[in-house]
């Protein structure tokens, strides 16, 4: 008669593996990210950012950038501010070309502003609130920028032939369809004024910037710094500095990608390295649960 030496007479417990997923709650934090997230959220809440702000969250792949970002958003929501910031979680890797990127970002902006306007107006609806008016102007601004973008793209990718000439005529007609329409500078000035009057912080998070194609990452950085640099708008960009700067050098053909990146960012935050003790206790707890 033989026996199985490791046989057990009870059903094994069902366990799940989390994989490479970010933390969503502070109580699940075992590596001390919550303290950094709290400090970052306080800085955002206490910073009026009248001219806008771009913050870089830097760390190697797998170091916990996404977890730090999620915990920061949790802290912002629970920060006790009378008027908590509006949050836009922008996902550029789901979008295709430059025009689609631009339209998607401005659409997210406009939606967030319209939600703010609806909250402030309440059930009694009168004239457009400042937030809703800003959203309306943003949509007009994005529509005009999209037309100009077609011309710019045509100029950069011009190939002699009837097709290129035809698409060029369409782009010109779209941009010049309404000669009485305000200029891009006028629209941008209007939007800036409305957002200054609103005095409500808008936080735009963009994770995994370094995982975009180099040309897409470069376009995104230019958009953030030069086109969508609005008052009281704070960008939180997550990336691996070495990967992103190398992509910038390739796409922008500049000798120093890090110097280029420094012109985009005003503040950088390093993902903290976990202490050895925290790693040991986390490993021991996970091992005990598996065994």
C-alpha positions in Angstrom: 0.0 0.0 0.0 1.4 3.4 -0.9 0.5 6.8 0.4 0.9 10.2 -1.0 3.3 12.0 1.4 1.9 15.5 0.7 -1.8 14.6 0.5 -4.2 16.9 2.3 -7.8 16.3 3.2 -9.1 19.8 2.5 -9.8 21.8 -0.6 -6.9 24.2 -1.4 -7.7 27.9 -1.1 -8.3 29.9 -4.2 -5.7 32.7 -4.6 -5.2 35.4 -7.2 -2.1 36.9 -8.6 -2.2 40.7 -9.0 0.5 40.9 -11.7 1.9 44.3 -12.7 -1.1 46.3 -11.6 -0.8 49.7 -9.8 -2.0 50.2 -6.2 -5.4 51.8 -6.0 -5.7 52.4 -2.2 -3.3 53.7 0.5 -4.1 50.8 2.8 -2.6 48.4 0.2 0.7 50.3 0.1 3.6 48.3 1.6 6.5 50.4 0.1 5.9 53.8 1.6 4.5 55.5 -1.6 1.6 57.0 0.3 3.8 59.5 2.1 5.2 60.8 -1.2 1.7 60.8 -2.8 0.4 62.9 0.1 3.3 65.4 -0.2 2.7 65.7 -4.0 -1.1 66.1 -3.6 -0.5 68.9 -1.0 1.9 70.6 -3.3 -0.8 70.6 -6.1 -3.6 71.7 -3.8 -1.4 74.6 -2.4 0.0 75.6 -5.7 -2.3 78.1 -7.5 -0.4 77.5 -10.8 -1.7 80.7 -12.4 0.5 80.0 -15.5 0.0 76.3 -15.5 2.5 73.6 -14.3 4.0 70.5 -15.7 5.2 67.9 -13.2 7.3 64.8 -14.2 7.0 61.6 -12.2 10.2 59.7 -13.0 11.3 56.2 -12.5 12.5 53.0 -14.2 10.0 50.6 -15.7 8.3 48.6 -12.9 9.4 51.0 -10.2 5.9 52.0 -9.2 5.1 55.2 -11.2 1.6 54.2 -11.9 1.0 53.3 -8.2 2.4 56.6 -7.1 0.1 58.4 -9.6 -3.0 56.5 -8.4 -2.3 57.1 -4.8 -1.8 60.8 -5.5 -5.2 61.0 -7.2 -6.7 59.3 -4.1 -5.0 61.9 -1.9 -6.3 64.7 -4.1 -9.9 63.4 -3.8 -9.5 63.1 0.0 -7.4 66.3 0.5 -10.2 68.2 2.2 -10.2 71.0 -0.3 -13.4 73.0 -0.5 -13.2 72.9 -4.3 -11.2 69.7 -5.2 -9.4 69.8 -8.5 -11.1 68.3 -11.6 -9.1 65.3 -12.8 -8.6 64.2 -16.4 -6.9 60.8 -16.9 -5.7 61.1 -20.5 -4.6 58.0 -22.4 -2.7 59.0 -25.5 -1.7 55.5 -26.5 -5.3 54.7 -27.5 -5.2 57.5 -30.1 -3.6 57.7 -33.6 -2.3 60.7 -35.4 -1.5 64.3 -34.3 -4.9 65.7 -35.1 -6.7 62.9 -33.2 -4.4 63.4 -30.2 -5.2 67.1 -30.2 -8.9 66.7 -30.6 -9.1 64.0 -27.8 -7.2 66.1 -25.3 -9.3 69.2 -25.9 -12.5 67.2 -25.8 -11.5 65.8 -22.4 -10.8 69.3 -21.2 -14.1 70.6 -22.5 -16.0 67.7 -20.9 -14.3 68.3 -17.5 -15.2 72.0 -17.7 -18.8 71.3 -18.6 -19.1 68.9 -15.7 -17.7 71.6 -13.4 -20.1 74.1 -14.8 -23.1 71.8 -14.3 -22.0 71.1 -10.6 -21.7 74.8 -9.9 -24.9 75.8 -11.6 -27.0 73.2 -9.9 -30.6 72.5 -10.9 -31.3 76.2 -11.7 -29.9 76.7 -15.2 -29.4 80.2 -16.4 -26.7 81.6 -18.7 -23.5 79.6 -19.3 -21.2 79.4 -16.3 -17.5 80.4 -16.7 -16.6 76.8 -16.8 -19.1 75.9 -19.5 -18.1 79.0 -21.5 -14.5 77.9 -21.3 -15.4 74.5 -22.5 -17.3 75.9 -25.5 -14.3 78.1 -26.4 -11.9 75.1 -26.0 -14.0 73.1 -28.6 -13.8 76.0 -31.0 -10.0 76.3 -30.4 -9.5 72.6 -31.1 -11.5 72.7 -34.3 -9.4 75.6 -35.6 -6.2 73.9 -34.5 -7.2 70.7 -36.3 -7.5 72.6 -39.6 -4.1 74.2 -39.2 -2.7 70.8 -38.3 -3.8 69.5 -41.6 -1.9 72.3 -43.4 1.2 71.7 -41.3 1.1 68.0 -42.0 0.7 68.6 -45.7 3.7 70.9 -45.7 5.8 68.3 -43.9 4.7 65.3 -45.9 4.2 66.9 -49.3 4.5 64.5 -52.2 4.0 65.9 -55.7 0.8 64.7 -57.3 -2.9 65.4 -57.7 -3.8 63.7 -54.4 -1.7 66.0 -52.3 -2.9 69.1 -54.1 -6.5 68.0 -53.7 -6.1 67.4 -49.9 -4.4 70.7 -49.6 -7.3 72.6 -51.2 -9.7 70.9 -48.8 -7.6 71.9 -45.8 -7.3 75.5 -47.0 -11.1 75.7 -47.5 -11.7 74.3 -44.0 -9.4 76.8 -42.3 -10.7 79.7 -44.3 -14.4 78.8 -44.3 -15.3 81.6 -41.9 -13.2 84.7 -42.4 -15.0 86.4 -39.5 -14.0 83.7 -37.0 -11.6 84.8 -34.2 -8.0 84.0 -34.7 -6.2 81.3 -32.7 -4.5 83.9 -30.6 -7.8 85.5 -29.8 -9.4 82.2 -28.9 -6.4 81.2 -26.7 -6.6 84.6 -24.9 -10.3 84.1 -24.3 -9.8 80.7 -22.8 -6.9 81.9 -20.6 -9.1 84.7 -19.2 -12.0 82.3 -18.5 -9.8 79.8 -16.7 -8.1 82.6 -14.7 -11.5 83.8 -13.6 -12.6 80.2 -12.8 -9.7 79.7 -10.4 -10.3 76.0 -10.3 -7.3 73.6 -10.6 -7.5 71.0 -13.4 -5.1 68.0 -13.1 -4.3 66.1 -16.2 -2.6 62.8 -15.7 -0.7 61.1 -18.6 0.9 57.7 -17.6 3.5 55.7 -19.6 4.6 58.6 -21.8 7.8 56.7 -22.5 5.9 53.8 -24.0 4.6 55.9 -26.9 6.4 55.8 -30.2 9.1 58.5 -30.1 7.3 60.7 -32.6 4.0 60.4 -30.6 5.8 61.2 -27.3 7.4 64.3 -28.9 4.1 65.5 -30.2 2.5 65.1 -26.8 5.2 67.1 -25.1 4.9 69.9 -27.6 1.2 69.9 -27.1 1.5 70.1 -23.4 4.1 72.8 -23.4 3.1 75.1 -26.2 -0.6 74.5 -27.1 -2.4 73.3 -24.0 -0.5 75.4 -21.5 -3.5 76.9 -19.7 -3.8 78.8 -16.4 -4.5 76.6 -13.4 -3.9 73.4 -15.4 -1.4 71.0 -13.8 0.0 68.1 -15.9 1.3 64.9 -14.2 3.5 63.0 -16.7 4.8 59.6 -15.8 7.9 58.2 -17.7 11.3 56.6 -17.5 13.7 59.6 -18.1 16.3 57.6 -19.9 13.9 56.0 -22.3 12.0 59.2 -23.0 15.1 61.3 -23.5 16.5 58.7 -26.0 13.2 58.8 -27.9 13.3 62.6 -28.0 16.8 62.5 -29.5 15.7 60.1 -32.2 12.5 61.9 -33.1 13.5 65.6 -32.7 17.1 65.0 -33.9 18.5 66.9 -30.9 21.9 66.0 -29.3 20.6 66.1 -25.7 17.1 64.7 -25.0 17.3 65.4 -21.3 18.0 69.1 -21.9 15.0 69.2 -24.2 12.8 67.5 -21.6 13.9 70.0 -18.9 12.4 72.8 -21.0 9.0 71.0 -20.8 9.0 70.3 -17.1 8.9 72.7 -14.2 9.1 70.1 -11.4 10.2 66.5 -11.2 9.5 63.8 -8.6 11.5 60.6 -8.3 9.7 57.4 -7.5 11.1 56.5 -4.1 13.3 53.4 -3.8 11.6 51.0 -1.3 13.5 50.2 1.9 15.0 46.7 2.2 13.0 46.1 5.4 9.7 46.9 3.6 10.6 44.6 0.7 11.5 41.7 3.1 8.3 42.0 5.1 6.2 42.2 1.9 7.9 39.1 0.5 7.5 37.2 3.7 3.8 38.0 3.9 3.3 37.0 0.3 5.2 33.8 0.8 3.2 32.9 3.9 0.0 33.5 2.0 1.1 31.2 -0.8 2.3 28.5 1.5 
